[in-house]
């Protein structure tokens, strides 16, 4: 009897232990399943933040990768779009639509403001002590990015509010997959890569003078580039929009070419970009600058630029220098002069209720007073120097308001004597991107 009782007790104890262990194992497995579900949820949230989340439809409005396609404007536009697609990976939408709306109010003392529907480039007023003001819907642009497959994409930037310029800012075919190959190509209407010409397209309203006079406008062409580990190089062949008069065969399919190389690297907490650009003939490549008196005997007027950008903490600093590599005929008919310009920009980012940026820039030209050149936007002479001070804040998501003060020195009609007149422009700007 005692033996039976002992055996029974042992059996009951064993069953109890087994039940307890089974219950513990069940709880443990449940906790593991819950952790796995939470991990999957977190991974999906991270993917969504990186632009890699599943899209609910083939048409998408918003960011791709980590940026809006409307934020990719002129400097390295093709490369930036391919970077965004690489971050989005296989979840990139078939069609992405974005855009920009920008409204400006301007006041100018001793200067003019824009004309038509856009504020354009203010210039020296015709009459002394005069002033002008205006309000404009400066930009109404639609951006489209079509993702055909992993290697082929199409992009378009169309201006709904164009006045003097073409409505099609850019329209090109992008060929490449940066996740698979560091080489890419682009063909169509594009901005030729020829250097870094600004700290940011959105922080300062007015163009610095290097960008204003030296950066090539969008043109029909083809480009091939390389990007890996911070190194970027590109080579572009393009045809200028206005037939140049200083080359032997101005009607050939491509009358110009440009090159760019830049490298970005980190040293501790400091991020640095150094780069250089080249254009084989700057005549008629920039709509703001007309170079006269250049004929076939003179040959091409090539341009080169160098730049360096340094970012540390809340500060960004950029320096740009550009010049013609051949001399331009003087307006007097005797002698020649090289065209030169430099720009220094600095930005400070801070939090004042909303993200805010304060920027200060100064740019200066040389040789524009004696060379036979004309500022297309001004009946007077070209600009000599320009101070820019701006403050802008992202008041809502993708909505920026800003205020910019510009103090500009411009050569008069008697530019050969070096006479300079000054005027001031105050611009209030509101920009919405989507």
MIMARVEX-405916 format. One record per residue (C-alpha): x, y, z; residue number from 1. Coordinates in steps of 0.05 Angstrom, whole numbers. Layout:
% MIMARVEX-405916
[site [X; Y; Z]; NUM] ...
END
This chain:
% MIMARVEX-405916
[site [0; 0; 0]; 1] [site [56; 47; 18]; 2] [site [90; 31; -47]; 3] [site [27; 48; -87]; 4] [site [20; 113; -50]; 5] [site [93; 131; -64]; 6] [site [86; 114; -138]; 7] [site [21; 154; -142]; 8] [site [54; 214; -109]; 9] [site [113; 211; -156]; 10] [site [66; 206; -216]; 11] [site [25; 265; -192]; 12] [site [88; 306; -180]; 13] [site [114; 289; -249]; 14] [site [49; 308; -283]; 15] [site [47; 373; -243]; 16] [site [118; 390; -263]; 17] [site [103; 374; -335]; 18] [site [42; 418; -334]; 19] [site [81; 475; -302]; 20] [site [137; 468; -353]; 21] [site [87; 466; -410]; 22] [site [53; 529; -384]; 23] [site [120; 564; -376]; 24] [site [141; 543; -446]; 25] [site [75; 568; -473]; 26] [site [83; 636; -440]; 27] [site [155; 640; -465]; 28] [site [134; 623; -536]; 29] [site [78; 675; -532]; 30] [site [128; 728; -509]; 31] [site [175; 708; -567]; 32] [site [118; 715; -617]; 33] [site [99; 783; -588]; 34] [site [172; 807; -593]; 35] [site [176; 782; -665]; 36] [site [112; 820; -682]; 37] [site [138; 883; -649]; 38] [site [204; 876; -686]; 39] [site [168; 868; -753]; 40] [site [126; 929; -737]; 41] [site [187; 971; -720]; 42] [site [222; 948; -783]; 43] [site [162; 969; -824]; 44] [site [161; 1037; -790]; 45] [site [235; 1047; -804]; 46] [site [224; 1026; -877]; 47] [site [166; 1076; -882]; 48] [site [210; 1132; -854]; 49] [site [264; 1114; -905]; 50] [site [214; 1115; -962]; 51] [site [216; 1039; -968]; 52] [site [146; 1024; -944]; 53] [site [94; 992; -989]; 54] [site [53; 1042; -1029]; 55] [site [-22; 1035; -1033]; 56] [site [-26; 1054; -1107]; 57] [site [16; 1063; -1169]; 58] [site [10; 1140; -1164]; 59] [site [45; 1171; -1105]; 60] [site [48; 1243; -1079]; 61] [site [103; 1255; -1028]; 62] [site [175; 1236; -1014]; 63] [site [213; 1181; -1048]; 64] [site [271; 1153; -1008]; 65] [site [282; 1211; -960]; 66] [site [265; 1272; -1002]; 67] [site [212; 1304; -1045]; 68] [site [225; 1301; -1119]; 69] [site [208; 1375; -1123]; 70] [site [268; 1388; -1076]; 71] [site [315; 1363; -1131]; 72] [site [320; 1424; -1176]; 73] [site [383; 1440; -1214]; 74] [site [449; 1419; -1182]; 75] [site [458; 1345; -1196]; 76] [site [383; 1335; -1207]; 77] [site [389; 1269; -1244]; 78] [site [436; 1239; -1192]; 79] [site [393; 1262; -1134]; 80] [site [331; 1229; -1164]; 81] [site [369; 1164; -1174]; 82] [site [393; 1167; -1102]; 83] [site [321; 1173; -1078]; 84] [site [300; 1114; -1121]; 85] [site [358; 1073; -1095]; 86] [site [335; 1086; -1023]; 87] [site [263; 1068; -1041]; 88] [site [287; 1003; -1072]; 89] [site [236; 954; -1100]; 90] [site [179; 994; -1066]; 91] [site [188; 1055; -1110]; 92] [site [120; 1077; -1138]; 93] [site [108; 1072; -1213]; 94] [site [90; 1146; -1217]; 95] [site [108; 1202; -1168]; 96] [site [79; 1272; -1173]; 97] [site [107; 1332; -1137]; 98] [site [109; 1407; -1145]; 99] [site [126; 1476; -1121]; 100] [site [84; 1538; -1109]; 101] [site [121; 1602; -1093]; 102] [site [93; 1672; -1081]; 103] [site [137; 1734; -1073]; 104] [site [127; 1806; -1051]; 105] [site [183; 1854; -1069]; 106] [site [202; 1926; -1054]; 107] [site [262; 1959; -1085]; 108] [site [294; 2026; -1068]; 109] [site [329; 2059; -1127]; 110] [site [317; 1995; -1166]; 111] [site [264; 1959; -1207]; 112] [site [229; 1895; -1189]; 113] [site [206; 1839; -1235]; 114] [site [161; 1843; -1295]; 115] [site [104; 1800; -1320]; 116] [site [82; 1743; -1275]; 117] [site [149; 1729; -1242]; 118] [site [195; 1771; -1198]; 119] [site [255; 1754; -1241]; 120] [site [320; 1791; -1228]; 121] [site [313; 1862; -1201]; 122] [site [358; 1915; -1232]; 123] [site [378; 1988; -1224]; 124] [site [321; 2036; -1235]; 125] [site [323; 2084; -1294]; 126] [site [310; 2145; -1250]; 127] [site [348; 2167; -1188]; 128] [site [312; 2161; -1120]; 129] [site [256; 2120; -1150]; 130] [site [226; 2057; -1119]; 131] [site [182; 2000; -1141]; 132] [site [142; 1943; -1111]; 133] [site [104; 1883; -1136]; 134] [site [72; 1817; -1118]; 135] [site [81; 1753; -1159]; 136] [site [63; 1681; -1163]; 137] [site [135; 1668; -1179]; 138] [site [133; 1592; -1187]; 139] [site [78; 1542; -1203]; 140] [site [116; 1479; -1223]; 141] [site [97; 1406; -1230]; 142] [site [149; 1351; -1222]; 143] [site [137; 1280; -1248]; 144] [site [180; 1218; -1238]; 145] [site [161; 1155; -1276]; 146] [site [193; 1090; -1251]; 147] [site [190; 1044; -1312]; 148] [site [233; 989; -1281]; 149] [site [294; 981; -1237]; 150] [site [339; 1012; -1290]; 151] [site [297; 1060; -1331]; 152] [site [262; 1123; -1305]; 153] [site [234; 1187; -1335]; 154] [site [232; 1255; -1302]; 155] [site [198; 1321; -1320]; 156] [site [195; 1390; -1289]; 157] [site [141; 1433; -1321]; 158] [site [129; 1507; -1305]; 159] [site [55; 1526; -1306]; 160] [site [72; 1599; -1296]; 161] [site [125; 1611; -1349]; 162] [site [131; 1678; -1383]; 163] [site [194; 1687; -1422]; 164] [site [227; 1619; -1413]; 165] [site [205; 1551; -1438]; 166] [site [151; 1517; -1397]; 167] [site [191; 1452; -1397]; 168] [site [247; 1462; -1346]; 169] [site [273; 1392; -1352]; 170] [site [249; 1328; -1387]; 171] [site [296; 1270; -1391]; 172] [site [306; 1194; -1389]; 173] [site [347; 1169; -1330]; 174] [site [382; 1103; -1339]; 175] [site [415; 1071; -1279]; 176] [site [407; 1032; -1214]; 177] [site [455; 1057; -1161]; 178] [site [441; 995; -1118]; 179] [site [471; 952; -1173]; 180] [site [519; 996; -1212]; 181] [site [554; 1063; -1196]; 182] [site [547; 1087; -1268]; 183] [site [486; 1123; -1294]; 184] [site [463; 1160; -1356]; 185] [site [414; 1216; -1374]; 186] [site [388; 1241; -1441]; 187] [site [338; 1297; -1457]; 188] [site [331; 1368; -1432]; 189] [site [374; 1374; -1371]; 190] [site [419; 1421; -1332]; 191] [site [491; 1405; -1351]; 192] [site [533; 1389; -1290]; 193] [site [587; 1442; -1286]; 194] [site [599; 1454; -1212]; 195] [site [563; 1468; -1147]; 196] [site [534; 1538; -1154]; 197] [site [495; 1547; -1089]; 198] [site [490; 1527; -1017]; 199] [site [416; 1510; -1024]; 200] [site [362; 1525; -1075]; 201] [site [313; 1543; -1021]; 202] [site [352; 1584; -969]; 203] [site [369; 1647; -1008]; 204] [site [319; 1676; -1057]; 205] [site [368; 1713; -1103]; 206] [site [422; 1677; -1143]; 207] [site [494; 1692; -1124]; 208] [site [533; 1725; -1181]; 209] [site [574; 1663; -1199]; 210] [site [509; 1624; -1209]; 211] [site [475; 1683; -1242]; 212] [site [528; 1691; -1296]; 213] [site [566; 1625; -1302]; 214] [site [519; 1566; -1291]; 215] [site [493; 1536; -1356]; 216] [site [418; 1537; -1369]; 217] [site [379; 1474; -1383]; 218] [site [393; 1448; -1453]; 219] [site [382; 1386; -1497]; 220] [site [439; 1337; -1485]; 221] [site [464; 1272; -1458]; 222] [site [504; 1258; -1395]; 223] [site [541; 1199; -1365]; 224] [site [561; 1198; -1291]; 225] [site [594; 1158; -1237]; 226] [site [575; 1159; -1163]; 227] [site [603; 1116; -1107]; 228] [site [626; 1127; -1035]; 229] [site [621; 1203; -1040]; 230] [site [657; 1209; -1107]; 231] [site [616; 1238; -1164]; 232] [site [639; 1253; -1235]; 233] [site [599; 1268; -1297]; 234] [site [609; 1287; -1370]; 235] [site [554; 1322; -1411]; 236] [site [548; 1339; -1485]; 237] [site [494; 1390; -1501]; 238] [site [470; 1440; -1552]; 239] [site [460; 1512; -1531]; 240] [site [390; 1540; -1539]; 241] [site [415; 1601; -1577]; 242] [site [461; 1588; -1636]; 243] [site [532; 1608; -1616]; 244] [site [568; 1654; -1665]; 245] [site [639; 1636; -1646]; 246] [site [646; 1564; -1669]; 247] [site [659; 1538; -1739]; 248] [site [597; 1493; -1743]; 249] [site [543; 1523; -1698]; 250] [site [488; 1477; -1726]; 251] [site [520; 1412; -1705]; 252] [site [479; 1366; -1659]; 253] [site [521; 1382; -1598]; 254] [site [559; 1447; -1596]; 255] [site [583; 1445; -1524]; 256] [site [605; 1399; -1468]; 257] [site [615; 1404; -1393]; 258] [site [648; 1363; -1338]; 259] [site [642; 1360; -1263]; 260] [site [678; 1324; -1206]; 261] [site [664; 1328; -1132]; 262] [site [680; 1288; -1070]; 263] [site [646; 1288; -1003]; 264] [site [679; 1260; -940]; 265] [site [674; 1264; -864]; 266] [site [729; 1283; -816]; 267] [site [702; 1272; -746]; 268] [site [641; 1316; -741]; 269] [site [659; 1357; -802]; 270] [site [630; 1341; -870]; 271] [site [667; 1369; -931]; 272] [site [652; 1372; -1005]; 273] [site [704; 1396; -1055]; 274] [site [690; 1400; -1129]; 275] [site [705; 1431; -1197]; 276] [site [668; 1443; -1262]; 277] [site [684; 1460; -1334]; 278] [site [644; 1485; -1395]; 279] [site [679; 1484; -1463]; 280] [site [644; 1548; -1487]; 281] [site [605; 1594; -1441]; 282] [site [579; 1638; -1499]; 283] [site [502; 1634; -1501]; 284] [site [498; 1581; -1447]; 285] [site [471; 1628; -1393]; 286] [site [410; 1670; -1410]; 287] [site [431; 1725; -1361]; 288] [site [497; 1739; -1395]; 289] [site [509; 1761; -1467]; 290] [site [580; 1762; -1493]; 291] [site [587; 1805; -1554]; 292] [site [642; 1816; -1604]; 293] [site [665; 1744; -1604]; 294] [site [675; 1714; -1673]; 295] [site [703; 1649; -1702]; 296] [site [773; 1677; -1703]; 297] [site [770; 1686; -1627]; 298] [site [747; 1615; -1615]; 299] [site [710; 1588; -1555]; 300] [site [707; 1620; -1486]; 301] [site [714; 1562; -1437]; 302] [site [695; 1568; -1364]; 303] [site [721; 1533; -1302]; 304] [site [696; 1535; -1230]; 305] [site [718; 1507; -1163]; 306] [site [679; 1501; -1099]; 307] [site [685; 1477; -1027]; 308] [site [629; 1465; -976]; 309] [site [641; 1452; -902]; 310] [site [586; 1432; -852]; 311] [site [596; 1426; -778]; 312] [site [543; 1428; -724]; 313] [site [490; 1479; -744]; 314] [site [536; 1515; -794]; 315] [site [545; 1509; -869]; 316] [site [598; 1548; -907]; 317] [site [607; 1549; -983]; 318] [site [658; 1583; -1027]; 319] [site [653; 1586; -1103]; 320] [site [701; 1615; -1155]; 321] [site [689; 1617; -1230]; 322] [site [725; 1649; -1289]; 323] [site [731; 1648; -1365]; 324] [site [794; 1612; -1387]; 325] [site [801; 1656; -1448]; 326] [site [796; 1732; -1451]; 327] [site [735; 1768; -1478]; 328] [site [742; 1828; -1524]; 329] [site [735; 1895; -1490]; 330] [site [677; 1941; -1505]; 331] [site [726; 1995; -1528]; 332] [site [749; 1952; -1586]; 333] [site [820; 1945; -1560]; 334] [site [847; 1894; -1512]; 335] [site [814; 1834; -1478]; 336] [site [793; 1817; -1407]; 337] [site [779; 1753; -1368]; 338] [site [712; 1747; -1333]; 339] [site [716; 1726; -1260]; 340] [site [669; 1720; -1200]; 341] [site [669; 1691; -1130]; 342] [site [617; 1678; -1077]; 343] [site [619; 1663; -1002]; 344] [site [557; 1638; -967]; 345] [site [545; 1616; -895]; 346] [site [483; 1588; -862]; 347] [site [464; 1577; -789]; 348] [site [407; 1529; -773]; 349] [site [371; 1536; -707]; 350] [site [304; 1521; -674]; 351] [site [261; 1582; -660]; 352] [site [193; 1551; -648]; 353] [site [202; 1523; -718]; 354] [site [265; 1502; -757]; 355] [site [298; 1567; -779]; 356] [site [357; 1584; -824]; 357] [site [396; 1649; -825]; 358] [site [441; 1660; -886]; 359] [site [492; 1713; -905]; 360] [site [526; 1716; -972]; 361] [site [572; 1761; -1012]; 362] [site [591; 1755; -1086]; 363] [site [632; 1798; -1132]; 364] [site [649; 1801; -1206]; 365] [site [713; 1824; -1241]; 366] [site [724; 1846; -1313]; 367] [site [650; 1857; -1327]; 368] [site [660; 1932; -1329]; 369] [site [709; 1931; -1388]; 370] [site [692; 1866; -1425]; 371] [site [640; 1870; -1480]; 372] [site [585; 1835; -1440]; 373] [site [513; 1852; -1423]; 374] [site [466; 1832; -1367]; 375] [site [403; 1810; -1405]; 376] [site [358; 1831; -1347]; 377] [site [384; 1902; -1342]; 378] [site [386; 1961; -1388]; 379] [site [446; 1985; -1347]; 380] [site [510; 1946; -1339]; 381] [site [523; 1878; -1305]; 382] [site [524; 1870; -1230]; 383] [site [590; 1884; -1194]; 384] [site [576; 1862; -1122]; 385] [site [519; 1835; -1081]; 386] [site [505; 1826; -1006]; 387] [site [449; 1778; -986]; 388] [site [419; 1768; -918]; 389] [site [359; 1722; -909]; 390] [site [319; 1688; -854]; 391] [site [270; 1632; -868]; 392] [site [230; 1584; -827]; 393] [site [191; 1520; -841]; 394] [site [126; 1542; -810]; 395] [site [90; 1479; -832]; 396] [site [114; 1414; -863]; 397] [site [144; 1430; -931]; 398] [site [121; 1503; -925]; 399] [site [174; 1556; -917]; 400] [site [167; 1631; -907]; 401] [site [227; 1677; -913]; 402] [site [251; 1748; -916]; 403] [site [313; 1770; -956]; 404] [site [350; 1835; -961]; 405] [site [396; 1847; -1020]; 406] [site [445; 1905; -1029]; 407] [site [469; 1906; -1101]; 408] [site [523; 1946; -1137]; 409] [site [513; 1951; -1212]; 410] [site [553; 1984; -1267]; 411] [site [518; 2041; -1302]; 412] [site [512; 2050; -1378]; 413] [site [581; 2083; -1376]; 414] [site [609; 2019; -1348]; 415] [site [676; 2029; -1381]; 416] [site [691; 2084; -1331]; 417] [site [675; 2039; -1272]; 418] [site [615; 2080; -1248]; 419] [site [574; 2040; -1199]; 420] [site [503; 2051; -1174]; 421] [site [472; 2016; -1115]; 422] [site [401; 1994; -1100]; 423] [site [366; 1953; -1046]; 424] [site [314; 1898; -1053]; 425] [site [271; 1869; -998]; 426] [site [235; 1803; -1016]; 427] [site [183; 1766; -976]; 428] [site [177; 1694; -1000]; 429] [site [130; 1636; -986]; 430] [site [144; 1568; -1016]; 431] [site [102; 1504; -1012]; 432] [site [129; 1438; -1037]; 433] [site [94; 1371; -1043]; 434] 
END
